[in-house]
């Protein structure tokens, strides 16, 4: 994610915030940004589809943590992805309220998704 963090130097050029000799949005930097964006999108999409389609049959599994579906894990991965993006792009102190609000709201939505979907077969695990 640091590829997307550019600042303006004293000459008015857009450079990488850690490596001042790398000019943003030109040459290798542009190619790497496209490659990183595509790869990140692909990996998150594959993991979300895999988790969303995951379920376990309660008749086959004796595991108390067996789940009915993967909806709760899908929302958890969505939440982690959004929070990671917010913390990567909005890392300065002026966005602290946005980071705190995303944690609070996202955590509450995640908690409600676990409660609403009731993903576990065993009620003791559901209440845990």
C-alpha positions as CSV (number, residue, x, y, z in Angstrom):
1,X,0.0,0.0,0.0
2,X,3.0,2.3,0.4
3,X,3.2,2.6,-3.4
4,X,0.1,4.8,-3.3
5,X,1.5,7.2,-0.7
6,X,3.1,10.1,-2.5
7,X,4.0,13.6,-1.3
8,X,5.1,16.8,-3.1
9,X,8.8,17.6,-2.6
10,X,10.4,21.1,-2.6
11,X,10.6,21.2,-6.4
12,X,6.9,20.5,-6.7
13,X,7.3,17.0,-8.0
14,X,5.2,14.1,-6.7
15,X,7.6,11.6,-5.0
16,X,7.3,8.5,-2.8
17,X,7.0,9.5,0.9
18,X,9.9,7.3,2.0
19,X,12.1,7.2,-1.1
20,X,12.5,10.7,-2.4
21,X,14.3,9.6,-5.5
22,X,11.3,7.7,-6.8
23,X,8.9,9.8,-8.8
24,X,5.2,8.8,-8.5
25,X,3.0,8.0,-11.4
26,X,5.8,7.6,-13.9
27,X,7.9,4.7,-15.3
28,X,8.3,1.7,-13.1
29,X,6.2,3.2,-10.3
30,X,3.1,3.3,-12.5
31,X,3.6,-0.3,-13.6
32,X,4.1,-1.5,-10.0
33,X,1.0,0.4,-8.9
34,X,-1.1,-1.3,-11.6
35,X,0.4,-4.7,-10.7
36,X,-0.2,-4.3,-7.0
37,X,-3.7,-3.0,-7.5
38,X,-4.7,-5.9,-9.7
39,X,-3.0,-8.5,-7.5
40,X,-4.6,-7.2,-4.4
41,X,-8.0,-7.1,-6.0
42,X,-7.6,-10.7,-7.3
43,X,-6.4,-12.1,-4.0
44,X,-9.1,-10.5,-1.9
45,X,-11.8,-11.6,-4.5
46,X,-10.6,-15.2,-4.5
47,X,-10.4,-15.4,-0.7
48,X,-13.9,-13.7,-0.3
49,X,-15.5,-16.1,-2.8
50,X,-13.9,-19.1,-1.2
51,X,-15.0,-18.1,2.3
52,X,-18.5,-17.1,1.2
53,X,-19.1,-20.5,-0.3
54,X,-17.6,-22.5,2.6
55,X,-20.0,-24.5,4.8
56,X,-19.9,-27.7,6.8
57,X,-22.6,-30.3,7.2
58,X,-23.6,-30.8,10.8
59,X,-24.4,-34.5,10.2
60,X,-20.8,-35.2,9.1
61,X,-18.9,-33.0,11.4
62,X,-18.5,-33.6,15.1
63,X,-16.7,-30.4,15.6
64,X,-18.4,-27.9,17.9
65,X,-17.1,-25.0,15.8
66,X,-18.7,-26.3,12.6
67,X,-20.5,-23.5,10.8
68,X,-23.6,-23.5,8.7
69,X,-22.3,-21.0,6.1
70,X,-19.5,-18.6,5.5
71,X,-21.4,-15.3,5.7
72,X,-19.8,-14.3,8.9
73,X,-16.3,-14.9,7.6
74,X,-17.2,-13.0,4.4
75,X,-18.2,-9.9,6.4
76,X,-15.1,-10.3,8.6
77,X,-12.8,-10.3,5.5
78,X,-14.7,-7.3,4.1
79,X,-14.2,-5.5,7.4
80,X,-10.5,-6.3,7.6
81,X,-10.0,-5.2,4.0
82,X,-11.8,-1.8,4.5
83,X,-10.0,-1.1,7.8
84,X,-6.6,-2.0,6.2
85,X,-7.2,0.4,3.4
86,X,-8.4,3.2,5.7
87,X,-5.4,2.8,8.0
88,X,-3.0,2.7,5.0
89,X,-4.3,5.7,3.2
90,X,-5.5,7.9,6.1
91,X,-2.5,7.5,8.5
92,X,-2.0,11.1,9.5
93,X,-3.3,12.4,12.8
94,X,-6.0,14.5,11.2
95,X,-7.9,11.3,10.2
96,X,-7.8,9.8,13.6
97,X,-11.5,10.3,14.0
98,X,-12.2,8.4,10.8
99,X,-10.1,5.5,11.9
100,X,-11.8,5.3,15.2
101,X,-15.2,5.6,13.7
102,X,-14.4,2.8,11.1
103,X,-13.3,0.5,13.9
104,X,-16.4,1.2,16.0
105,X,-19.0,1.1,13.2
106,X,-17.3,-1.9,11.5
107,X,-17.0,-3.8,14.7
108,X,-20.7,-3.3,15.5
109,X,-21.7,-4.4,12.0
110,X,-19.5,-7.4,12.3
111,X,-21.0,-8.3,15.7
112,X,-24.6,-7.9,14.3
113,X,-23.7,-10.1,11.3
114,X,-22.5,-12.9,13.6
115,X,-25.7,-12.5,15.6
116,X,-28.1,-12.3,12.6
117,X,-26.7,-15.1,10.6
118,X,-26.2,-17.5,13.6
119,X,-23.4,-19.3,11.8
120,X,-22.7,-22.1,14.2
121,X,-24.7,-25.4,14.7
122,X,-24.0,-25.7,18.4
123,X,-25.8,-23.1,20.4
124,X,-23.1,-23.0,23.1
125,X,-20.6,-21.9,20.4
126,X,-23.1,-19.4,19.0
127,X,-23.3,-17.7,22.4
128,X,-19.6,-17.7,22.8
